[in-house]
Amino acid sequence: MIVITAPTGQIGSRVLDALLDGEQNVRVIARDPDRLTRKARERAEVVPGSHRDPDVLAEALKGADSVMCLVPPDPRADDILEHYLGFARPLRDAVKAQGVKRVVGVTSLGRSWGTHAGLLSPAFAMDDMIESTGVAYRALAMPFFMENLLNQAETLRAQGMFFMPNTADRPLATVATRDVAAAAVRLLADPSWSGQHTVPVISPDSLSPDDMAQVLSEVLERPVRFQQVDGETYKATMMRYGMSDAWAQGLVDMATAQSDGIYDAERRALAAPAPTDFRQWCQEVLKPVVLA
């Protein structure tokens, strides 16, 4: 039995759909089961509720061999560390109590960075807590999600610009969520692995925001320009959109760590990149949204 948390998110929904096409028994924890696809409702066991709830996790993990751990974002959270650990603690306890053999988590590159890295640091704390159980664990370590640019589709359409607090000419490792999901599916469908390891999932190219703007200009066939926003302005803008002070500051601190090179060591050591490069993703995912 494979248990999927956050099964309606960008990664969880892809993992779930792929596993349902196989022969695995799948169970999902869903806060809103109505958001699941018909395929999921018909083929998977559904445990209603949140995986922050120990009772929900205890029920969902009965007889489970493997668990996919995803922490859904909450931009209104007042404490970003507690947001992550609020999901990690009950998972830790349920994994031990139910005898789960394997856990696959989604985390960040740069765990050995050693200093605060905004929204990335709580993910590292989650990894530590899960590993403390002794369970076999694979931490899928991500850089910057390409899908973050979908949030700026309207700005790209109307102004031909996108904005981030990252340094304009500093290369930034990226990844497409479909490649993260594919890596998770391979691990969840494989009952043979053991031990605890980090698995970087990184696209073949490492582009600065200025480089991304050049690719976007070519793909969209119109001029696109990147504008770096200072941290204070970016934070204030995010808070105007309803983010908490803590979450907005976490984004700023994360961008600082990215620009300072938190992803660099693992990016250089990567043996086999994920298949989707930035240009391909822009062609297949971003362009249809921007031009819709």
VORO-217264 format. One record per residue: residue number from 1; residue in one letter; x, y, z of N, C-alpha, C in turn. Coordinates in steps of 0.2 Angstrom, whole numbers, padded with zeros to 4 digits, always signed. Layout:
residues N
 num residuo n_east n_north  n_up ca_east ca_north ca_up c_east c_north  c_up
 NUM       a      X       Y     Z       X        Y     Z      X       Y     Z
...
***
This chain:
residues 292
 num residuo n_east n_north  n_up ca_east ca_north ca_up c_east c_north  c_up
   1       m  +0004   -0006 +0000   +0000    +0000 +0000  +0004   +0006 +0000
   2       i  +0003   +0011 -0005   +0006    +0017 -0005  +0002   +0023 -0003
   3       v  +0004   +0027 +0001   +0000    +0033 +0004  +0002   +0039 +0001
   4       i  -0002   +0043 -0002   +0000    +0050 -0005  -0003   +0055 -0001
   5       t  +0001   +0060 +0002   -0002    +0066 +0005  -0002   +0071 +0000
   6       a  -0007   +0076 +0001   -0007    +0082 -0003  -0009   +0080 -0011
   7       p  -0014   +0076 -0012   -0014    +0072 -0018  -0017   +0077 -0024
   8       t  -0019   +0083 -0022   -0022    +0087 -0027  -0017   +0093 -0029
   9       g  -0011   +0093 -0026   -0007    +0098 -0028  -0003   +0097 -0035
  10       q  +0001   +0101 -0037   +0005    +0100 -0043  +0009   +0094 -0043
  11       i  +0012   +0092 -0038   +0016    +0086 -0038  +0012   +0080 -0036
  12       g  +0008   +0081 -0031   +0005    +0075 -0028  +0000   +0072 -0033
  13       s  -0004   +0077 -0037   -0009    +0075 -0042  -0005   +0071 -0048
  14       r  +0001   +0073 -0050   +0004    +0069 -0055  +0006   +0062 -0052
  15       v  +0009   +0062 -0046   +0011    +0056 -0043  +0005   +0051 -0043
  16       l  +0000   +0053 -0040   -0006    +0049 -0039  -0009   +0046 -0046
  17       d  -0009   +0051 -0051   -0012    +0049 -0058  -0007   +0043 -0061
  18       a  -0001   +0044 -0060   +0004    +0039 -0063  +0003   +0032 -0059
  19       l  +0003   +0033 -0052   +0003    +0026 -0049  -0004   +0023 -0050
  20       l  -0009   +0026 -0051   -0016    +0023 -0052  -0016   +0020 -0059
  21       d  -0011   +0021 -0064   -0011    +0018 -0070  -0007   +0011 -0069
  22       g  -0004   +0010 -0063   +0000    +0004 -0062  -0004   -0001 -0058
  23       e  -0001   -0005 -0055   -0004    -0011 -0051  -0004   -0010 -0044
  24       q  -0001   -0004 -0042   +0000    -0003 -0034  -0007   -0001 -0031
  25       n  -0008   -0003 -0025   -0013    -0001 -0021  -0012   +0006 -0018
  26       v  -0016   +0011 -0019   -0015    +0018 -0017  -0020   +0020 -0012
  27       r  -0018   +0024 -0007   -0022    +0027 -0003  -0020   +0035 -0002
  28       v  -0025   +0039 -0002   -0024    +0046 -0002  -0027   +0049 +0004
  29       i  -0023   +0054 +0007   -0026    +0059 +0012  -0028   +0065 +0009
  30       a  -0035   +0067 +0009   -0037    +0073 +0006  -0042   +0077 +0010
  31       r  -0040   +0083 +0011   -0044    +0088 +0015  -0050   +0089 +0012
  32       d  -0050   +0089 +0005   -0057    +0090 +0001  -0057   +0085 -0004
  33       p  -0060   +0079 -0003   -0060    +0073 -0007  -0064   +0075 -0014
  34       d  -0068   +0080 -0014   -0072    +0082 -0020  -0067   +0085 -0025
  35       r  -0061   +0087 -0023   -0056    +0090 -0028  -0052   +0085 -0031
  36       l  -0053   +0079 -0029   -0049    +0073 -0032  -0053   +0072 -0039
  37       t  -0049   +0069 -0044   -0052    +0067 -0050  -0056   +0061 -0049
  38       r  -0061   +0060 -0054   -0065    +0054 -0054  -0061   +0048 -0054
  39       k  -0056   +0048 -0058   -0051    +0042 -0058  -0048   +0041 -0051
  40       a  -0046   +0046 -0047   -0044    +0045 -0041  -0049   +0042 -0036
  41       r  -0055   +0045 -0036   -0060    +0043 -0032  -0062   +0036 -0033
  42       e  -0062   +0034 -0039   -0064    +0027 -0041  -0059   +0022 -0039
  43       r  -0052   +0024 -0040   -0047    +0019 -0040  -0043   +0019 -0033
  44       a  -0043   +0024 -0030   -0039    +0025 -0024  -0043   +0025 -0017
  45       e  -0041   +0022 -0012   -0044    +0023 -0005  -0043   +0030 -0003
  46       v  -0048   +0033 -0001   -0048    +0040 +0001  -0049   +0041 +0009
  47       v  -0044   +0044 +0012   -0045    +0045 +0019  -0046   +0053 +0020
  48       p  -0052   +0055 +0022   -0053    +0062 +0022  -0050   +0065 +0028
  49       g  -0047   +0072 +0027   -0044    +0075 +0033  -0037   +0078 +0031
  50       s  -0034   +0080 +0036   -0027    +0083 +0035  -0022   +0079 +0038
  51       h  -0016   +0079 +0034   -0011    +0074 +0037  -0007   +0078 +0042
  52       r  -0009   +0084 +0045   -0007    +0087 +0051  -0010   +0083 +0057
  53       d  -0016   +0080 +0056   -0020    +0077 +0061  -0017   +0070 +0063
  54       p  -0015   +0069 +0069   -0012    +0062 +0070  -0017   +0056 +0069
  55       d  -0024   +0058 +0071   -0029    +0052 +0070  -0030   +0050 +0063
  56       v  -0030   +0056 +0058   -0030    +0054 +0051  -0024   +0050 +0049
  57       l  -0018   +0052 +0051   -0012    +0049 +0049  -0012   +0042 +0051
  58       a  -0014   +0041 +0057   -0014    +0034 +0060  -0019   +0029 +0056
  59       e  -0025   +0032 +0054   -0029    +0028 +0050  -0026   +0027 +0043
  60       a  -0023   +0032 +0040   -0021    +0032 +0033  -0015   +0027 +0032
  61       l  -0011   +0027 +0038   -0004    +0023 +0037  -0005   +0016 +0039
  62       k  -0011   +0013 +0041   -0012    +0006 +0043  -0010   +0002 +0037
  63       g  -0006   -0002 +0038   -0004    -0007 +0033  +0000   -0004 +0027
  64       a  +0002   +0002 +0028   +0006    +0006 +0022  +0013   +0003 +0022
  65       d  +0016   +0002 +0016   +0023    +0001 +0015  +0027   +0007 +0014
  66       s  +0024   +0012 +0010   +0027    +0018 +0007  +0023   +0024 +0008
  67       v  +0026   +0030 +0009   +0022    +0036 +0010  +0025   +0041 +0006
  68       m  +0021   +0045 +0003   +0024    +0051 -0001  +0022   +0057 +0004
  69       c  +0027   +0061 +0006   +0026    +0066 +0011  +0027   +0073 +0007
  70       l  +0022   +0077 +0007   +0022    +0083 +0003  +0019   +0088 +0008
  71       v  +0022   +0094 +0009   +0020    +0099 +0014  +0016   +0104 +0009
  72       p  +0010   +0105 +0010   +0007    +0111 +0006  +0009   +0117 +0008
  73       p  +0010   +0122 +0004   +0011    +0129 +0006  +0006   +0132 +0010
  74       d  +0007   +0137 +0014   +0002    +0141 +0018  +0005   +0148 +0018
  75       p  +0004   +0152 +0013   +0007    +0159 +0013  +0004   +0163 +0019
  76       r  -0001   +0161 +0022   -0003    +0165 +0028  +0000   +0163 +0035
  77       a  +0004   +0158 +0035   +0007    +0155 +0041  +0011   +0160 +0044
  78       d  +0010   +0161 +0051   +0014    +0165 +0055  +0021   +0163 +0057
  79       d  +0022   +0156 +0056   +0028    +0153 +0058  +0030   +0148 +0053
  80       i  +0035   +0149 +0049   +0036    +0144 +0043  +0039   +0138 +0046
  81       l  +0043   +0138 +0051   +0046    +0132 +0054  +0041   +0128 +0057
  82       e  +0036   +0131 +0061   +0031    +0127 +0064  +0026   +0124 +0058
  83       h  +0025   +0128 +0053   +0021    +0125 +0047  +0024   +0119 +0045
  84       y  +0030   +0118 +0044   +0033    +0112 +0041  +0033   +0106 +0047
  85       l  +0035   +0108 +0053   +0035    +0103 +0058  +0028   +0101 +0060
  86       g  +0023   +0105 +0059   +0017    +0103 +0061  +0014   +0097 +0057
  87       f  +0017   +0096 +0051   +0016    +0090 +0047  +0021   +0085 +0048
  88       a  +0027   +0087 +0050   +0032    +0082 +0051  +0031   +0078 +0057
  89       r  +0029   +0081 +0063   +0029    +0078 +0069  +0024   +0072 +0069
  90       p  +0017   +0073 +0067   +0013    +0067 +0067  +0015   +0062 +0062
  91       l  +0019   +0064 +0056   +0021    +0059 +0052  +0026   +0055 +0055
  92       r  +0031   +0058 +0059   +0036    +0054 +0062  +0033   +0049 +0067
  93       d  +0028   +0051 +0071   +0025    +0047 +0076  +0021   +0041 +0072
  94       a  +0018   +0043 +0067   +0014    +0037 +0063  +0018   +0032 +0060
  95       v  +0024   +0035 +0057   +0028    +0030 +0053  +0031   +0025 +0058
  96       k  +0033   +0027 +0064   +0035    +0023 +0069  +0030   +0018 +0072
  97       a  +0024   +0021 +0073   +0019    +0017 +0076  +0016   +0012 +0071
  98       q  +0016   +0013 +0065   +0013    +0009 +0060  +0018   +0005 +0056
  99       g  +0024   +0006 +0057   +0029    +0001 +0054  +0030   +0003 +0047
 100       v  +0029   +0009 +0045   +0030    +0010 +0038  +0038   +0009 +0036
 101       k  +0039   +0006 +0030   +0045    +0004 +0028  +0049   +0010 +0024
 102       r  +0046   +0014 +0020   +0049    +0019 +0016  +0045   +0025 +0016
 103       v  +0049   +0031 +0016   +0046    +0038 +0015  +0049   +0041 +0009
 104       v  +0045   +0044 +0005   +0048    +0049 +0000  +0046   +0056 +0001
 105       g  +0051   +0061 +0002   +0049    +0067 +0004  +0051   +0072 -0002
 106       v  +0048   +0078 -0002   +0050    +0083 -0007  +0053   +0089 -0002
 107       t  +0059   +0090 -0004   +0063    +0095 +0000  +0067   +0100 -0004
 108       s  +0072   +0103 -0002   +0076    +0107 -0006  +0083   +0105 -0006
 109       l  +0087   +0107 -0012   +0094    +0107 -0012  +0097   +0111 -0007
 110       g  +0103   +0110 -0005   +0107    +0114 +0000  +0106   +0113 +0007
 111       r  +0105   +0107 +0009   +0104    +0105 +0016  +0110   +0106 +0020
 112       s  +0116   +0106 +0017   +0122    +0107 +0021  +0124   +0114 +0021
 113       w  +0120   +0119 +0019   +0122    +0126 +0018  +0124   +0129 +0025
 114       g  +0120   +0127 +0030   +0123    +0129 +0037  +0120   +0135 +0040
 115       t  +0117   +0139 +0036   +0114    +0146 +0038  +0107   +0146 +0036
 116       h  +0104   +0151 +0039   +0097    +0152 +0037  +0095   +0153 +0030
 117       a  +0090   +0150 +0027   +0089    +0150 +0020  +0082   +0151 +0019
 118       g  +0078   +0155 +0023   +0071    +0156 +0022  +0067   +0150 +0022
 119       l  +0063   +0150 +0017   +0058    +0144 +0016  +0061   +0138 +0015
 120       l  +0068   +0138 +0014   +0071    +0131 +0013  +0073   +0128 +0019
 121       s  +0075   +0132 +0024   +0077    +0129 +0031  +0072   +0125 +0034
 122       p  +0065   +0126 +0034   +0061    +0122 +0037  +0060   +0115 +0034
 123       a  +0061   +0115 +0027   +0061    +0108 +0024  +0067   +0104 +0026
 124       f  +0073   +0107 +0028   +0078    +0103 +0030  +0077   +0100 +0037
 125       a  +0073   +0104 +0041   +0071    +0102 +0048  +0066   +0096 +0048
 126       m  +0062   +0097 +0043   +0057    +0091 +0041  +0061   +0085 +0040
 127       d  +0066   +0085 +0035   +0070    +0079 +0034  +0074   +0076 +0040
 128       d  +0076   +0081 +0044   +0080    +0078 +0050  +0075   +0074 +0054
 129       m  +0069   +0077 +0055   +0064    +0074 +0059  +0061   +0067 +0057
 130       i  +0060   +0067 +0050   +0058    +0060 +0047  +0064   +0055 +0048
 131       e  +0070   +0057 +0046   +0076    +0053 +0047  +0077   +0050 +0054
 132       s  +0075   +0054 +0059   +0076    +0052 +0066  +0072   +0045 +0067
 133       t  +0067   +0044 +0063   +0063    +0037 +0065  +0067   +0031 +0062
 134       g  +0073   +0032 +0058   +0076    +0027 +0055  +0073   +0024 +0049
 135       v  +0067   +0026 +0047   +0064    +0024 +0041  +0068   +0025 +0035
 136       a  +0068   +0020 +0030   +0071    +0022 +0024  +0068   +0028 +0021
 137       y  +0072   +0033 +0019   +0070    +0039 +0017  +0074   +0042 +0010
 138       r  +0070   +0044 +0006   +0073    +0047 +0000  +0070   +0055 +0000
 139       a  +0075   +0059 +0001   +0073    +0066 +0000  +0074   +0069 -0007
 140       l  +0069   +0070 -0010   +0070    +0073 -0017  +0071   +0080 -0016
 141       a  +0077   +0082 -0018   +0079    +0089 -0017  +0079   +0093 -0023
 142       m  +0075   +0099 -0022   +0073    +0103 -0028  +0077   +0110 -0027
 143       p  +0078   +0113 -0033   +0080    +0120 -0034  +0074   +0124 -0035
 144       f  +0074   +0129 -0039   +0069    +0134 -0041  +0064   +0130 -0045
 145       f  +0057   +0130 -0043   +0052    +0127 -0048  +0051   +0132 -0053
 146       m  +0051   +0129 -0059   +0049    +0133 -0065  +0042   +0135 -0065
 147       e  +0038   +0131 -0062   +0031    +0133 -0061  +0029   +0139 -0057
 148       n  +0035   +0142 -0053   +0034    +0148 -0050  +0032   +0154 -0055
 149       l  +0035   +0153 -0061   +0034    +0158 -0066  +0026   +0159 -0068
 150       l  +0023   +0153 -0067   +0015    +0153 -0069  +0012   +0159 -0065
 151       n  +0014   +0160 -0059   +0011    +0166 -0055  +0012   +0172 -0059
 152       q  +0016   +0173 -0063   +0017    +0180 -0067  +0015   +0179 -0074
 153       a  +0011   +0175 -0076   +0008    +0174 -0083  +0005   +0180 -0085
 154       e  +0001   +0183 -0081   -0003    +0190 -0083  +0002   +0195 -0084
 155       t  +0007   +0196 -0079   +0012    +0201 -0080  +0016   +0200 -0087
 156       l  +0018   +0194 -0088   +0021    +0192 -0094  +0017   +0194 -0100
 157       r  +0011   +0193 -0100   +0006    +0194 -0105  +0005   +0202 -0106
 158       a  +0004   +0205 -0101   +0003    +0213 -0101  +0009   +0217 -0102
 159       q  +0014   +0215 -0098   +0020    +0220 -0098  +0026   +0217 -0101
 160       g  +0026   +0211 -0103   +0032    +0208 -0106  +0038   +0208 -0100
 161       m  +0036   +0207 -0094   +0041    +0207 -0089  +0040   +0202 -0084
 162       f  +0045   +0200 -0080   +0043    +0196 -0074  +0048   +0199 -0068
 163       f  +0046   +0198 -0062   +0050    +0201 -0056  +0052   +0195 -0051
 164       m  +0058   +0196 -0048   +0060    +0192 -0043  +0065   +0196 -0039
 165       p  +0066   +0194 -0033   +0072    +0197 -0029  +0078   +0194 -0030
 166       n  +0079   +0189 -0035   +0085    +0186 -0036  +0090   +0190 -0040
 167       t  +0096   +0189 -0040   +0101    +0193 -0044  +0100   +0191 -0051
 168       a  +0100   +0197 -0055   +0099    +0196 -0062  +0103   +0192 -0066
 169       d  +0110   +0192 -0064   +0115    +0188 -0069  +0117   +0182 -0065
 170       r  +0114   +0180 -0060   +0117    +0174 -0056  +0113   +0168 -0058
 171       p  +0117   +0163 -0061   +0113    +0157 -0063  +0109   +0153 -0057
 172       l  +0104   +0151 -0059   +0099    +0148 -0054  +0097   +0141 -0057
 173       a  +0098   +0136 -0053   +0096    +0129 -0055  +0088   +0129 -0054
 174       t  +0085   +0125 -0059   +0078    +0125 -0059  +0076   +0118 -0060
 175       v  +0069   +0117 -0059   +0066    +0110 -0061  +0059   +0111 -0062
 176       a  +0056   +0106 -0066   +0049    +0106 -0068  +0046   +0101 -0063
 177       t  +0040   +0102 -0061   +0037    +0098 -0056  +0035   +0091 -0059
 178       r  +0034   +0091 -0066   +0033    +0084 -0069  +0039   +0079 -0068
 179       d  +0045   +0082 -0068   +0051    +0078 -0066  +0052   +0076 -0059
 180       v  +0050   +0080 -0055   +0049    +0078 -0048  +0045   +0073 -0047
 181       a  +0039   +0073 -0049   +0034    +0068 -0049  +0036   +0061 -0052
 182       a  +0039   +0062 -0057   +0042    +0056 -0061  +0047   +0052 -0056
 183       a  +0051   +0056 -0053   +0056    +0053 -0048  +0053   +0050 -0042
 184       a  +0048   +0053 -0040   +0044    +0051 -0034  +0040   +0044 -0036
 185       v  +0037   +0044 -0042   +0034    +0038 -0044  +0039   +0032 -0044
 186       r  +0045   +0033 -0047   +0049    +0028 -0048  +0051   +0025 -0041
 187       l  +0052   +0029 -0036   +0054    +0027 -0029  +0048   +0023 -0026
 188       l  +0042   +0026 -0027   +0036    +0023 -0023  +0035   +0016 -0026
 189       a  +0036   +0015 -0032   +0034    +0009 -0036  +0039   +0004 -0035
 190       d  +0045   +0006 -0032   +0051    +0001 -0031  +0051   -0001 -0023
 191       p  +0050   -0007 -0022   +0050    -0009 -0015  +0057   -0011 -0012
 192       s  +0062   -0010 -0017   +0069    -0014 -0015  +0074   -0009 -0011
 193       w  +0072   -0002 -0011   +0078    +0002 -0008  +0077   +0003 -0001
 194       s  +0083   +0005 +0002   +0083    +0006 +0009  +0088   +0011 +0011
 195       g  +0089   +0013 +0017   +0094    +0018 +0019  +0091   +0025 +0018
 196       q  +0095   +0030 +0019   +0093    +0037 +0019  +0097   +0041 +0015
 197       h  +0094   +0044 +0009   +0099    +0047 +0004  +0095   +0053 +0002
 198       t  +0098   +0058 +0000   +0096    +0064 -0004  +0096   +0063 -0011
 199       v  +0091   +0064 -0015   +0091    +0063 -0022  +0090   +0070 -0026
 200       p  +0095   +0073 -0028   +0094    +0080 -0032  +0090   +0078 -0038
 201       v  +0085   +0083 -0040   +0081    +0083 -0046  +0082   +0090 -0049
 202       i  +0086   +0090 -0054   +0088    +0097 -0057  +0088   +0097 -0065
 203       s  +0085   +0102 -0068   +0085    +0102 -0075  +0092   +0102 -0078
 204       p  +0093   +0101 -0085   +0099    +0101 -0088  +0103   +0108 -0088
 205       d  +0099   +0113 -0088   +0102    +0120 -0089  +0101   +0124 -0082
 206       s  +0106   +0128 -0081   +0106    +0133 -0075  +0106   +0140 -0078
 207       l  +0101   +0144 -0078   +0100    +0150 -0081  +0099   +0156 -0076
 208       s  +0102   +0161 -0077   +0101    +0167 -0073  +0094   +0170 -0075
 209       p  +0091   +0174 -0071   +0085    +0177 -0073  +0085   +0181 -0080
 210       d  +0091   +0184 -0081   +0092    +0187 -0087  +0092   +0182 -0093
 211       d  +0095   +0177 -0092   +0095    +0171 -0097  +0088   +0169 -0098
 212       m  +0084   +0168 -0093   +0077    +0166 -0093  +0073   +0170 -0097
 213       a  +0074   +0177 -0096   +0071    +0182 -0100  +0072   +0181 -0108
 214       q  +0079   +0180 -0109   +0080    +0179 -0116  +0077   +0173 -0119
 215       v  +0076   +0167 -0116   +0073    +0161 -0118  +0065   +0163 -0119
 216       l  +0063   +0166 -0114   +0056    +0168 -0114  +0054   +0172 -0120
 217       s  +0059   +0177 -0122   +0058    +0181 -0128  +0057   +0177 -0134
 218       e  +0062   +0172 -0134   +0062    +0168 -0140  +0056   +0164 -0141
 219       v  +0054   +0161 -0135   +0048    +0156 -0135  +0041   +0160 -0136
 220       l  +0041   +0166 -0133   +0034    +0169 -0134  +0034   +0174 -0140
 221       e  +0040   +0175 -0143   +0041    +0179 -0149  +0039   +0186 -0148
 222       r  +0041   +0188 -0142   +0040    +0195 -0140  +0045   +0197 -0135
 223       p  +0047   +0203 -0134   +0052    +0205 -0129  +0050   +0204 -0122
 224       v  +0054   +0200 -0118   +0053    +0199 -0111  +0059   +0202 -0107
 225       r  +0058   +0205 -0102   +0063    +0208 -0098  +0062   +0206 -0091
 226       f  +0068   +0204 -0087   +0068    +0203 -0080  +0069   +0209 -0076
 227       q  +0066   +0210 -0071   +0067    +0216 -0066  +0068   +0213 -0059
 228       q  +0074   +0214 -0057   +0076    +0212 -0050  +0072   +0217 -0045
 229       v  +0069   +0215 -0040   +0066    +0219 -0035  +0070   +0218 -0028
 230       d  +0071   +0224 -0025   +0074    +0223 -0019  +0070   +0220 -0014
 231       g  +0073   +0217 -0009   +0070    +0212 -0004  +0064   +0216 +0000
 232       e  +0065   +0222 +0002   +0060    +0226 +0006  +0054   +0227 +0001
 233       t  +0055   +0229 -0005   +0049    +0230 -0009  +0046   +0224 -0011
 234       y  +0049   +0219 -0012   +0046    +0212 -0014  +0042   +0210 -0008
 235       k  +0045   +0210 -0002   +0041    +0208 +0004  +0035   +0212 +0005
 236       a  +0035   +0218 +0004   +0029    +0223 +0005  +0024   +0221 +0000
 237       t  +0026   +0219 -0007   +0021    +0218 -0012  +0018   +0211 -0010
 238       m  +0022   +0206 -0008   +0019    +0200 -0006  +0014   +0200 +0000
 239       m  +0015   +0205 +0004   +0011    +0206 +0010  +0004   +0209 +0008
 240       r  +0005   +0213 +0003   -0001    +0217 +0000  -0006   +0211 -0003
 241       y  -0003   +0206 -0006   -0007    +0201 -0008  -0009   +0196 -0003
 242       g  -0008   +0197 +0003   -0011    +0193 +0008  -0006   +0188 +0012
 243       m  +0000   +0188 +0010   +0005    +0184 +0013  +0007   +0187 +0020
 244       s  +0008   +0182 +0025   +0010    +0184 +0032  +0017   +0187 +0031
 245       d  +0019   +0191 +0036   +0026    +0194 +0037  +0031   +0188 +0036
 246       a  +0030   +0183 +0040   +0035    +0177 +0040  +0036   +0174 +0034
 247       w  +0030   +0173 +0030   +0031    +0169 +0024  +0034   +0174 +0019
 248       a  +0032   +0180 +0018   +0035    +0185 +0014  +0043   +0185 +0015
 249       q  +0045   +0186 +0021   +0052    +0186 +0023  +0055   +0180 +0021
 250       g  +0052   +0174 +0022   +0055    +0168 +0020  +0057   +0168 +0013
 251       l  +0052   +0171 +0009   +0054    +0171 +0001  +0060   +0175 +0000
 252       v  +0060   +0181 +0003   +0066    +0185 +0002  +0072   +0182 +0004
 253       d  +0072   +0179 +0010   +0078    +0175 +0013  +0080   +0169 +0008
 254       m  +0075   +0166 +0006   +0077    +0160 +0001  +0080   +0163 -0005
 255       a  +0077   +0169 -0008   +0081    +0171 -0014  +0088   +0174 -0013
 256       t  +0089   +0176 -0007   +0096    +0178 -0005  +0100   +0172 -0005
 257       a  +0098   +0167 -0002   +0102    +0160 -0002  +0103   +0158 -0009
 258       q  +0098   +0158 -0013   +0099    +0156 -0020  +0104   +0160 -0024
 259       s  +0104   +0166 -0023   +0109    +0171 -0026  +0116   +0170 -0023
 260       d  +0116   +0168 -0017   +0123    +0167 -0014  +0126   +0160 -0015
 261       g  +0122   +0155 -0019   +0124    +0149 -0021  +0122   +0143 -0017
 262       i  +0117   +0143 -0014   +0115    +0137 -0010  +0114   +0131 -0014
 263       y  +0112   +0131 -0020   +0111    +0126 -0025  +0118   +0123 -0028
 264       d  +0123   +0127 -0028   +0128    +0127 -0033  +0132   +0120 -0032
 265       a  +0134   +0118 -0026   +0138    +0112 -0025  +0134   +0106 -0028
 266       e  +0128   +0105 -0026   +0124    +0099 -0029  +0123   +0099 -0036
 267       r  +0122   +0106 -0039   +0121    +0106 -0046  +0128   +0104 -0050
 268       r  +0133   +0106 -0047   +0140    +0104 -0051  +0141   +0097 -0050
 269       a  +0139   +0094 -0045   +0140    +0086 -0044  +0135   +0082 -0047
 270       l  +0130   +0085 -0050   +0124    +0081 -0053  +0127   +0076 -0058
 271       a  +0125   +0070 -0058   +0127    +0065 -0063  +0123   +0065 -0069
 272       a  +0116   +0065 -0067   +0111    +0064 -0072  +0105   +0069 -0071
 273       p  +0105   +0074 -0075   +0100    +0079 -0075  +0093   +0076 -0076
 274       a  +0088   +0080 -0074   +0081    +0078 -0076  +0080   +0080 -0083
 275       p  +0075   +0077 -0086   +0074    +0078 -0093  +0072   +0084 -0096
 276       t  +0068   +0088 -0092   +0065    +0094 -0095  +0069   +0100 -0094
 277       d  +0071   +0103 -0099   +0075    +0110 -0099  +0070   +0115 -0099
 278       f  +0073   +0121 -0097   +0069    +0127 -0096  +0065   +0129 -0103
 279       r  +0068   +0129 -0109   +0065    +0130 -0115  +0059   +0126 -0116
 280       q  +0060   +0119 -0115   +0055    +0115 -0117  +0049   +0116 -0112
 281       w  +0050   +0117 -0106   +0045    +0119 -0101  +0041   +0125 -0103
 282       c  +0045   +0130 -0105   +0041    +0136 -0108  +0037   +0135 -0114
 283       q  +0039   +0131 -0118   +0036    +0130 -0124  +0029   +0126 -0122
 284       e  +0030   +0121 -0118   +0024    +0116 -0117  +0020   +0118 -0112
 285       v  +0022   +0122 -0107   +0018    +0124 -0101  +0016   +0131 -0100
 286       l  +0022   +0135 -0100   +0020    +0143 -0099  +0017   +0146 -0105
 287       k  +0020   +0145 -0111   +0017    +0148 -0117  +0010   +0148 -0118
 288       p  +0007   +0142 -0117   +0000    +0141 -0118  -0004   +0145 -0113
 289       v  -0002   +0146 -0107   -0005    +0150 -0102  -0004   +0157 -0103
 290       v  +0002   +0160 -0105   +0003    +0167 -0107  -0001   +0169 -0113
 291       l  -0002   +0165 -0118   -0005    +0167 -0124  -0013   +0165 -0124
 292       a  -0015   +0162 -0118   -0022    +0160 -0118  -0027   +0166 -0119
***
